[in-house]
Amino acid sequence: MVKRIVFTAALLVAMAATAFAADVMFGYAFKQGASQRYHLKISTQMNMAGLDASQVADMTVKVTCSAAEKDAYTMSLLFENVTASNVLGGKSSVDPTAGKMTGKTVVFTVDSHGSVSNITPGPGFDVWAQVQQVVEPTLKNWYVYMPGKAVAAGSGWKRENYRDKSPSGADYVTSEVFKFRESRKEKGADLAIVDQDVTTTVGGTTETPMGTFKLSGTGKGKFEFAFDPATRAITTFSGNMETLIDMTPQTGGTAMKTTVTNHIERELLD
């Protein structure tokens, strides 16, 4: 009897190991009319020339695929609820702009690799000019880059020298290294757990109330996400990114050393 129990347990472990050992196809799939709801929390800390500031933004959004044509999917993101609080010079305040995002939409295009383009505010998005510098980078990084091929556990993929320009004027050249670390069963789903290391260089110029500044800096980040091969979607994503930037007045002068640290947590709700 004991031998039978031991054998049965060993068989179940072997079966589970076989299931988890299969290669995973990393690529997104979207179905027209289908929606996904997410909870997103972004904590930002910044030190600019000795002045500390921070913000915590918390939101629930619904992303719907409204059209599909070959490998181009038109998506609509609805901000169901948005709150944000700021701390500047030790004083806390509620960000009034965040509440004005609630109920507003942003339309964009994405492909099966996760490349986002054609970001456009929906009707009545009156505070778009104020939040564009935050919303656009968030959307461009919403879908982690996927290789569009099967990857074995312990292996990975890369995206090198990806160039992008922020609405603020900053230029970014980013390289990413991904490793399919392990498989894990959560809430009845077999998930692929992936580590993501990010390095970036920053250049370009940016306009501020204090004038125009030249930018020069570097950034490093570490993230982890869980990918569900059955639904071809990321269920959880979290990690930190720190960017060190020298902001030099275009008219000349001493560079302001700026440090920006972001912590991101995102979860697929349904």
N, C-alpha and C positions, 0 to 999 in steps of 0.2 A: 504494500500500500504506500509506504514511504517512498519507495523507488518510483512508483507511478506518479506521485505528486511532484517529486523532483524532476522527473522526465518531462511532465506536462509544463512545469514552470520553465524549464530550459527551452522547451519548444516554443513557448510564447515569447521568450526573450529573443530567440533566434528569428522568429517571424517578425517581431518589431524591428530588430536590427536590419533585416532584409528590406523592410518597408522604408526605413529611414536612409538606407544606403543608396537608394536610387538617385540618379542625377536629377536636378531641378531645372526646369525651364524658367529662366528669369526674363520676363517681359510682361508688359501690361496688356490687359484685355478690357475693352469697354463695350457695353451694350446700350444701344440707343434707347432712351427712356428710363434707364436704370439710374438710381441715386445712391449715394453713400454719405453718411453723416459722420462728422469728426469732431473731436474736442481737441483744441490746440491752445497751448500755453507757452508764451515766449517771455523770458525774463532777460532784460538787457541792462547791463551796467557799463557806464562810460566815465572815463576820467580824461578831461581835456585841460591840459596845462594846470593840473592840480585841483580843478573843479570837478566834484563828483556829481553824477546824475544817474538815475535809474528809472526803469519802467517795467511794469508787469502787465502784459496783455493777455486776456483770457477770452476765448470765444468758442462758440459752437457754429459749425457751418455745414451746409448741405451742397454736395457737388453732384450735378446731374449731367449725363451725356445727352445732349439735345440733337446731335446729328453725327453720322459716321460716313466717311467716304474714303475708301481704301485705308491708308494708315494715318488719316487725319480725322481727329475726333473733336467736335465742337462741344465745349463744356461750359456750364454755367455754375458759378459758386455763389450761393446765397448766404449772407451773414445772418444767421438766425438770432444770435445774441453776442454782443461784444461789450466788454468792460476793460478799462485800463486805468492804472494809477501811476502817478509820477512822483519821484522824489528829487528835488533840486535844492542844493544848499541846505540839506537837512529838513526841508519843509515838504510835506506830503500834500498831494492834491489829486482829485479825480480828473481824468482826461475827458473833457467834454466832447471831443471829436469822436471818440470811440462809440458813444451812444448813437451818434448820427450815422454810423455805418450799419446799424441793425436794420434788417429788412432790405438792404441794398444788394445788388448783384454785380459780379464781374464775369465777363465772357472771355474765354481763351481757347486756344487750340493746343492739343497734345497728341503725340504719336506713341507707338508701343514701346519706344525706348524711354519715354518720359520727358522728351524735349517740349518745352512750353513756348508758345509764340502768340502773336496777335492778341495781346491783353488789352481789353477795352472795357471801360466802366459801363454799367447798365443805366437805364433811364433814371433820372432823378438822383444820381450819386453826387450830391452837391459838394461834398467834402473831398472829392477825388484828388484835387490838386494838393490837399494837405496830407493825404495818406498814401499817395502813389509811390513815394520813395520807400515805404515799408511794405505795401501790398505786393508790388511787382516782384521784388526779390523773394518774398515768401512764396508766391505762386511759381516762380521759376525753379524753386527748390522743393516744391511740393512733391513732385514725382522724382524719386532718386533715379539716377541713370541706370538703365538695365541693358545688358549686352544683347538680348534677343536670341539667346542660345542656352543650351543645357550646360549646367556647371555641377561638378562633383563636390561633395563636402570636402573641405580642406583646400579647395582651389578657389580661384577668384577671377576678377577682371579689372580693367583700368580704363579711365578716361583721362587723357593727358592734354594739357595746354588748351583747355576750353576757354574761349574768350567771350566776355560779356560786358555790357555797359549799363551801369545803374542810371536811373532817371536823375540822380543827383549829379551825374557827370563823371563819377569814378569809373575807371577801367579795371576789370579783373581778369587775370589769367589763372585758371584753377586746374589742379590735377587731383584726381581721386583714385584711391586704391581700395578695392572691395575684396573681402574674404568671406566665403561661405563657411562659417565656423562650425555650425552644428545644426542638427534638426531637433525640434522640440515639440512635444504635444501639449497644446493648451486649448482648453474649452472644446475638446473633441476634434481639434484641427491639427494636422501635421504642418508645422511651420518651419521655414528655413531662417535661421538666425545669421545675420550678416553684419560684419564689422566694416565701417567706412572711415578711412583716414583721408583728410582733406588738407591740402596746402594751397595757398593763393598768394599772388602778388597784386598790389594795388598801385594804380597810377592815375593819370588824368587830372582834372581840376573839378572843383565844386564851388557853387555859389552859396554864401551864407550871409546872414544879416551884417556880419562883420567884414564882408568883402569876399573876393575870389581867392581861393587857396589852391596851390599845387599839392598833389597827394603822392606820397611815396611810403609803401609799407608792405608788411607780410602778415599772413594769418595761418593758423593751424587749428584743425578741429578733429574731434573723434566722435563718431556716432555709431549707434546700433539700431538695426531695424529687423522686424519680423515680417517675412513675406509668405503669404498663403498661396501655394501653387495651384490649389483648387479654384480659387476665385481670381487669381492673378492680381492680388492687391496687397499693399503693405498694411498690416494691422496695427503695429506700434512703431514709433520712431522717436529716438531721444538722443541727446548728446550736447556737447559744448563746442563753441568756436570762439577763439580769441584772436583779435586783429590789432596789430600795432601800426599806427600811422603817424607819419610826420606831415603836418599841415603847414606849408610855407606860404606866407602872403605873396601873391603874384607881383606885388609892387616891391617885394624884397623885405628882408628882415629875418628874425629868428623863427625857426620852425616850432609850432606848438605840438608837443608830443601827446598823442591821443591813444587811449586803449579802449577797445570796445569788446565786451564779453557777452555772448549770447548763450542762453540755455534754452533748449527746445524740447517740448514733450507733446507728442501727438498720438491720438488713439482713435482707431476706427470704432464707432459706436454701433452702427448697423448699416 
